Amino acid sequence: QLIHYVHQEHDKFFETVKKFDFVIVRCNPGQIKADGGDQGKFDEGMRAVRKAGIQVWPSADVMEFMGAKDALCKVATLNIGLEDTLAYYDAASFAEGFKKTMKFQPRVIKQNRGSSGEGIWIIKLKSGEYCKEYGAESCKDEDILDMMEANDNHAEEH
């Protein structure tokens, strides 16, 4: 059952949630605050739900401590991760890392802004020529990228 959290009805929301066996939270960080609510109050409510024995996925603590932008990087070397998952914080590391990962397989990249699906790009090499082993080759500046923005599906070629 879908329940929309409205901060003006906080108590009513949590009374309703107590009737479920588990809760899957689909509220991006920043949305509650942007709507005039209190993210900390919501998180404390979810922690109380967990303490009452109702499972909450993801938990407030996972959302807070894993970090929305680099969570996949934190598990990249685990058996559930992908070794070619990187985060870039400067132009030099982006140039080196992106070219290496792009030559290995198609990419999904996320700009470090927003949580509403904007700035997510699905990128493929136009040639379709990928290397078999991660790190064995890197893209060249003249390689053409087919890009699709995931929020509105518009395509670009660079």
N, C-alpha and C positions, 0 to 999 in steps of 0.2 A: 504494500500500500504506500502510495506517495503522500508524504506530508511536507508541506511548505512551511519552513521556519519564518515566522514574522516576529521580530523582536518585541513588538508591542504585546504579543500574546505568548511571551516566554514561558510563563508558568503553565498555561494551558497545553502548550507544545510538550513540555516534559511530563505532564500528567498522562498525556496520550502515549508518549514513547514508552512509559513504564508497562504498558499492556502488551508489548511486543517481545518476542524471543531474542531478536537481534535488530541492530540498526546499521544501515549502510549510509554513511554521510556523504552527500554530494554537494558540498558547499565550499567553494574555493576561498582560500585565505583572502581576506579583504572585502568580501562581499557583504558580510554582516555589518562591518564598520561603515562601509560606503552607504549602506541603507539606514544608518543612524543608530545601529545596535552596538552591543558590546561583545567583541569576540571572546574576551576573557570570561564573561558571564556564561556565554554559550559553552565554552570549553569546560568550565567547572561543572555545568549541568551534565555534560556528556561523561565527565569523570565520575560523577555521582551515579549515573546510569550503569556504568561499568562496575562500580563498587556494589551495586545492587544485584549483580550477577547477570546482567544483560550484556551480550557482546556488542561492541561498537567498532565498526571498521570504516575508515582508519580511526584509530583512537586520537584524541586531541594531542597526546604526547608524541605520537608518530608524526602527525602533521607538523607539530612545532619543531621537533628535533631532527627529523630527517631532512627537512627543507624541500620545498616544492621544486626548485629548479635543479638541484643536484642530487636528488634521491637516487636516481638510477646510477649515477657515478659512484655512489657509496657502495653499491652492490656489484659493480662491474667485474670484480675479480672473484666473486663467489660463484658457485656452480649454477645459480639462477641468473647470473648477469652475463653481459657481453663485454669482452675485453676492449672493444673499440668504442665504448661509450665514454665520452669526454665532456668536460665543461671548459669553456675558454673565457679567460678574464682579461686578455690583452691581444692585440693584433698579431704579435709574433707567434704566440701559441695557437691562435686560430689558423693562421696561414699554414703552419706546419701540420698541426693535428687534423684539420679539416681535409687537407689534400690527401693525407695518408688514409683516413677513414673513408673518404669519398671514392678512392680507387679500389677499396675492398668490397663495398656493397652499397646499395641505395641507403640514403640517410633520412632521418627525421630530425630536424633541428628546431629548437625553441629559442626565440629571443628572450633575453632576461628582462621581461616586462609583462605585466598583466597575467591574469589567470582565467581568462574567458575564451581561450582558444585562439586568440589573435597572435600572429607572429609565429605560428607553427608551419614549417615548410617541409614538404616531402620532395626529396631531390634525388634524381637519377642521372647517370651519365648518358648523354644522348647516344653515344656509340654503343653502350651496353657492354663495354669491354672492362671487366673487373679483374683484379688479380685474385689468385686462389688463396693466398695467405695474407693475413693482416700484417701490414707494415712492409711487405715485400716491394711495393711500389707506391708512388704518390702521383696524384694528378698533376698535369702541367697547366700553366696559365691558359693555354689555347684550348684545353678540353671544354666542351660545351655541356652545360648543365640544363636539364629539363626540371623545372621547379613548379610545384603546385602549392598554393597557400591553402592550408587545411580548413580555415574558417569559412572562406567563401568560394573555394575551389578555383580561383582564377590561376591561370598558368602564365609562366614567364620562362624565357630562355636566356641564359647568360653564358 
